[in-house]
Amino acid sequence: MTAPNTRVTDEPTAPDVDLHLPSQRRQSWRAQGPIVAVVAIGGTIGATARYGASLVWPVAAGGFPWTTLWVNAAGCAVIGVFTVLITDVWAAHRLVRPFFATGILGGFTTFSTYAVDIQKLVQGGHPRTGLAYLAATLCAALAAVWLAATTTRRMVAWRQR
Amino acid sequence: MNWLLVALGAMVGAPLRYLTDRAVQKRHDTVFPWGTFTVNVAGCLILGLLSGAVAAGAASSHVQLLLGTGLCGALTTYSTFSYETLRLAEDGARFFAAANVIASVVAGLGAAFVGVSLAEALWA
C-alpha cells in the first residue's frame, strides 16, 4: 500500500496555465473538461439522493427539518472519512476526488435549503425551532466531519503499524 | 418528471460550484475559503428569491424542483464548508475557522432573508 502524503488533489490542476493564450486555453479545457463532467454526474447523483430522502422522510411546514439535518451531517461524516483515505492511503485516479467529494457529497449536502428553512421557520412564527435548527446543524456537521476524520486517521495509523 | 427536474438542475449547479470555486480561489491568495463562501451565499440568495416567488404564486412547484432542489441544492454545499473549516482549525488557523463558520451562517441567512423580501417586493 502506498502512502502519498502530498495533498496534490488540493492544488489547482494547472496552476501555470495562462488562459489568455488560446493554445493554453484549449489545454486547460482538455484538463478541466473531464473534471467538470464527473462533478456534474456526481452532483446529479447526490442531489437526486437528497430529493429521495426528502420524499421518504417528509417534514411538515413549521416542523424541525430533521431530514436536511441528517443529510448534511451524513455528508460531512463521509467527506471526513473519504478525504483522509484519499490523501493518506489510497493513490486514486485524479477524477475520483472531484467525482465523489465535489460531485456526490457536494450535491447531496446543501447550504441554501438550510438557510431558507431557518428563514421560513422564523417568518412562520417558529423562531425558537429555527434557532435550534441553526445550532443543531452546525454542531452535528462539524462534529461529524471532525469525528470521522480523526477516527479514520487513527484506524489508518493503527493498520500501518 | 420531478426527478428529471432535480437532476437537470443539479447537472448545472454542481459544475457551476466547481468552476466558481476555482475562479474565486485563483483571485484570492488566502487560506480563507472564499470560493465555497461565494457559492453558498449566492445559492441562499437565489433560493430565497425562489421561495418568495413560490409563496407569491409567481413560480410553480416544477420551477422550485429545477432551480431550488436541483440547482441551488447542488450549487451550495455543507460538506465542503465543514471540511474546510476542520482543515483550517487543524492547520492552526483557528481564527479563520471560526470566521468561516460565523461569516457563512450570517451571510447565508442574510442572503436568504434579502432574497425572500426582494421576491415579496417584486411579486406580492
Chai-1 contact restraints between the chains, C-beta under 6 A:
chainA,res_idxA,chainB,res_idxB,connection_type,confidence,min_distance_angstrom,max_distance_angstrom,comment,restraint_id
A,V36,B,P15,contact,1.0,0.0,6.0,A-B,restraint_1
A,V39,B,A14,contact,1.0,0.0,6.0,A-B,restraint_2
A,V39,B,P15,contact,1.0,0.0,6.0,A-B,restraint_3
A,V39,B,Y18,contact,1.0,0.0,6.0,A-B,restraint_4
A,A40,B,M11,contact,1.0,0.0,6.0,A-B,restraint_5
A,A40,B,A14,contact,1.0,0.0,6.0,A-B,restraint_6
A,A40,B,P15,contact,1.0,0.0,6.0,A-B,restraint_7
A,G43,B,A10,contact,1.0,0.0,6.0,A-B,restraint_8
A,G43,B,A14,contact,1.0,0.0,6.0,A-B,restraint_9
A,G43,B,A74,contact,1.0,0.0,6.0,A-B,restraint_10
A,T44,B,A7,contact,1.0,0.0,6.0,A-B,restraint_11
A,T44,B,A10,contact,1.0,0.0,6.0,A-B,restraint_12
A,T44,B,M11,contact,1.0,0.0,6.0,A-B,restraint_13
A,A47,B,V6,contact,1.0,0.0,6.0,A-B,restraint_14
A,A47,B,A10,contact,1.0,0.0,6.0,A-B,restraint_15
A,A47,B,G70,contact,1.0,0.0,6.0,A-B,restraint_16
A,A47,B,G73,contact,1.0,0.0,6.0,A-B,restraint_17
A,A47,B,A74,contact,1.0,0.0,6.0,A-B,restraint_18
A,T48,B,V6,contact,1.0,0.0,6.0,A-B,restraint_19
A,T48,B,A7,contact,1.0,0.0,6.0,A-B,restraint_20
A,Y51,B,V6,contact,1.0,0.0,6.0,A-B,restraint_21
A,Y51,B,T69,contact,1.0,0.0,6.0,A-B,restraint_22
A,N72,B,Y78,contact,1.0,0.0,6.0,A-B,restraint_23
A,G75,B,S79,contact,1.0,0.0,6.0,A-B,restraint_24
A,C76,B,S79,contact,1.0,0.0,6.0,A-B,restraint_25
A,C76,B,S82,contact,1.0,0.0,6.0,A-B,restraint_26
A,I79,B,S79,contact,1.0,0.0,6.0,A-B,restraint_27
A,I79,B,Y83,contact,1.0,0.0,6.0,A-B,restraint_28
A,T102,B,Y18,contact,1.0,0.0,6.0,A-B,restraint_29
A,G103,B,A14,contact,1.0,0.0,6.0,A-B,restraint_30
A,L105,B,S79,contact,1.0,0.0,6.0,A-B,restraint_31
A,G106,B,T77,contact,1.0,0.0,6.0,A-B,restraint_32
A,G106,B,T80,contact,1.0,0.0,6.0,A-B,restraint_33
A,G107,B,A10,contact,1.0,0.0,6.0,A-B,restraint_34
A,G107,B,A14,contact,1.0,0.0,6.0,A-B,restraint_35
A,G107,B,A74,contact,1.0,0.0,6.0,A-B,restraint_36
A,T109,B,T77,contact,1.0,0.0,6.0,A-B,restraint_37
A,T109,B,Y78,contact,1.0,0.0,6.0,A-B,restraint_38
A,T109,B,S79,contact,1.0,0.0,6.0,A-B,restraint_39
A,T110,B,G73,contact,1.0,0.0,6.0,A-B,restraint_40
A,T110,B,T76,contact,1.0,0.0,6.0,A-B,restraint_41
A,F111,B,N40,contact,1.0,0.0,6.0,A-B,restraint_42
A,F111,B,T76,contact,1.0,0.0,6.0,A-B,restraint_43
A,F111,B,Y78,contact,1.0,0.0,6.0,A-B,restraint_44
A,F111,B,G108,contact,1.0,0.0,6.0,A-B,restraint_45
A,S112,B,G43,contact,1.0,0.0,6.0,A-B,restraint_46
A,S112,B,C44,contact,1.0,0.0,6.0,A-B,restraint_47
A,S112,B,L47,contact,1.0,0.0,6.0,A-B,restraint_48
A,S112,B,C72,contact,1.0,0.0,6.0,A-B,restraint_49
A,S112,B,T76,contact,1.0,0.0,6.0,A-B,restraint_50
A,A115,B,C44,contact,1.0,0.0,6.0,A-B,restraint_51
A,A115,B,G108,contact,1.0,0.0,6.0,A-B,restraint_52
A,A115,B,L109,contact,1.0,0.0,6.0,A-B,restraint_53
A,A115,B,A112,contact,1.0,0.0,6.0,A-B,restraint_54
A,V116,B,L47,contact,1.0,0.0,6.0,A-B,restraint_55
A,V116,B,G48,contact,1.0,0.0,6.0,A-B,restraint_56
A,V116,B,S51,contact,1.0,0.0,6.0,A-B,restraint_57
A,V116,B,A112,contact,1.0,0.0,6.0,A-B,restraint_58
A,Q119,B,A112,contact,1.0,0.0,6.0,A-B,restraint_59
A,Q119,B,F113,contact,1.0,0.0,6.0,A-B,restraint_60
A,Q119,B,V116,contact,1.0,0.0,6.0,A-B,restraint_61
A,A141,B,Y78,contact,1.0,0.0,6.0,A-B,restraint_62
A,A141,B,S82,contact,1.0,0.0,6.0,A-B,restraint_63
A,L142,B,S82,contact,1.0,0.0,6.0,A-B,restraint_64
A,V145,B,S82,contact,1.0,0.0,6.0,A-B,restraint_65
A,V145,B,Y83,contact,1.0,0.0,6.0,A-B,restraint_66
A,V145,B,L86,contact,1.0,0.0,6.0,A-B,restraint_67
A,W146,B,L86,contact,1.0,0.0,6.0,A-B,restraint_68
